[in-house]
Amino acid sequence: MYYFPGSEYLLLIIFPMILGLWAQMRVGGVYAKWSRVGSRSGMTGAEVADAVMRSAGIDNVEIVEIAGHLTDHYDAQNKRLALSSENFRGTSLAALGVSAHESGHAIQDKQNYPALQMRMSLVPITNFASSLLPLAIFGGFIFHMFGLLYLGIGAYLILTVFQLVTMPVEFDASRRALQRLEGLGILTADEMVGARETLKAAAWTYVAAFIAALGWLLHLLLVVNNRRR
């Protein structure tokens, strides 16, 4: 039996795909807008990251510069905060917002924030699940080996849980970042608008990733259910 995608494909796959593209375009546009507005303090992203972490009693995290655009991340295992060059050296409102956000993850790590600990524990199995998806999807739909769709369901279930846990981790890191930027006097009230808009735009990418994973999971469940009839 061959599977022909119906209206649920539009809802569960195409819509999340469009949402994901919109989220990426939005964060890119908002980041570009506020990266052109310098902060009055003149602090670089690296300096802000250091100030935010030190205000939380963190002095064992290395801040490093890495290549790429918006490749910023916090490495809890190696206690390293990596900032892209534009944010490491940048003094814009966008650069300071992103840098403070990554510092928020370091604070979460220090305080053993439960959602972060859960996400870290899910990383190995999530990476393994992601490696299985090409086999499950191509084998199931292209070569009609529909038994592999159960493998895809398991993989997308893991990815959906991972993305669900990721959202509160990222939202909380942004909340901590904005509080520190304002509380430490790094940004003034009117400057906070730029940092806040940048982090809000970034938040949509996490929401889109969750919806996309959930959409594929529900879609595969519908496919398997239809074949049982």
N, C-alpha and C positions, 0 to 999 in steps of 0.2 A: 504494500500500500504506500503510495506516495503522499507526501504532505504538501498541501498548498496553503500558504499563509493567508489568513483572513483579516477581518477588521481588528482582531486583538493584536495582530502583529504591528499595526499602525500605532495602537495605543501603548503597547508594552515595549516596543523596540524603537520605532521611528521617533515617537515623541521624546523619550529620554535622550535619544541621540541628538535631536534638535536642541533640547534643553542643555545638554552638555556643551554643544558648540556655542550656544548663546552665553553660557556661563564663562567659557574660556575667552570669548570676545569681550565680555563685560569686564572681567578682571584685567584683561590686557588694556582696555580703553581707560578704565579708572586709574590703573597704575600709571599709565603714560601721562594722564592728566596731572596727577599729583606729584609725579617725579619731576615735573617742571617747576614745582613750587618749593623753594628752599626754606628750611626752618630758620627761625631767628637765632636760635642758639648756635647754629653752625656746627653742631656735633655730627660726626659721621655715624653710620649705622653700627659700626664696630664699637664705637665709644658708647653708644646708647645701649647696645646689648650688654656690654660690660657693666654699665651703671645699673641697669635693671637687675641683673643677676646679683651684683654686690649688695644691692638694697635688700635682697632676700637672703643674704648670707652665703652666697655661692661664690667660691673662689677656686674651684677645681675643674672648671669647664674651659677648654681651649676654644678660642674664637679664630676661625680660619677663613681665608678667602678662597672661593672656588669659581670655576668657569661656568658659563651658561646664564640663561635668562630665567629668573625666578626659580632657581634651583636650590633655594635656601631650605635648610632642614636642621633638625637637632638630632644628633646621634647619641642616644642614651647609653648605649653599650660602651662607647669609647669616650664618653663625656666630652663631646666636641660639638660646637655650634658652628655650622658652615653657612656662610653668607655669600651670595653671588657678588661679583665685583661691583655692580651698580649699587648694591645695598651696603656692602662692606665699606666702600669709600664714599658713598653718596650721603648728602646732607638734606635730601628732599623729605617732604612729609611722608611720601610713600615708602622711601627707604627706611625711615625711622619706625614707621608702623610695622613693616615686615620684620625688621630686626628685633623689635620689642616682642612681636608675636612668637618668634623662635625662642626668645628668652623665657617666654611664658611656659614653653614646654620644659625648659630646664628647671623652672620653679616647680612644675608639676612633678617632675622626676624626684626632686629633693624631698617633696612632701608626700611621695608615694601615692599620687593621685590614682584612685582605683581604675578609672577608665583608661588611663595611659598604661598602667601595668597590664591590663587586659589586652590592649591593642598590641603591646610588645610581645606578649605571649602568643598572640595569634599570627605574628609575622611569618614564622617558618612554615606553618601549615597553609597560610594564605599564598605564599610564594609557590608552594608545591601545587596547590589547587589551580593557580593561574597557569602553570606549565602544562596542566592536563587539558585545558580548555580547547586548544587547537585540535587535539585528537578527538575530543568529544563532539565538537561542533562540525568539523569537516567530515569526520567519520559518520556522524549521525545524519547530517543533511545532504552532504555531497555524495557520499558513497552508500547512503541508505542503510547504514549499520545502526539501526535505531536502538539497539541495546546499549550503545555508548551514550545515549542521551541520559541514562541514569547516572553515568559518570559526570556528565555536565550538570545535572541537577545537584549532585553532591558538591561539585566545585563552586557553583554559583550560590549555594546555600552558605558556604564558608565565606565567600566574597561579600555576600549581603550582610552577614553578621559583622564582618570586619569593617565595612563601610558604616554600618549602624553605630558601632563603637567609636569610629573615627570622628563622627560629627560632634559629640559632646566634648571630645578631647580638643578639637580645633576651636570650637566656640569658647571653651573655657580659657584656652591660651590667649585668644583675642581679648577676652574680658580682662584677664590679668594684665595684658600688655597696655590696654587703654588706661586702666587704673594707675599703673606705674608711670606712664608717660605724663599723665596729668598730676599725679601725686608728687612726683619728683620735680615738677616744674620744668620738665624737658620741653614740653609743648604748652603753649597758651591755649585758652579756651577756643579761640577762633582757629588755631592751627589744628586742634583736635579733630575738626571736621574732615580734613584730608586723610588723616590716619584712620579715622573711623570708617570713612567711605571705602578706603582701600581694603580694609579687613572684612567689611561686609560683602564686598564684591567677591573676595576670595572664598567666603563662606558658601556661596552658591555652587562653587565647583565641588565641594564635599557633598552637598545635597544632591547635585546632579549625578555624582558617582554612585551614591546609594540608590537613587531611583533607577539608574541604568542596570545595576546588579540585580535589584529586585524585579525589574521588568523581564530580564532574561530568565530568571528563576521561575517566575509565573508562566512565562511563555513555554518553557520546556515542560513544566508540569501539565499545561494544557495539551501540548503535543502528545505526551505519553498517555494522558487520560483519553484523548480522542482515538488513539490507536487501540485502546482496550475495548472500545465499543464494537 
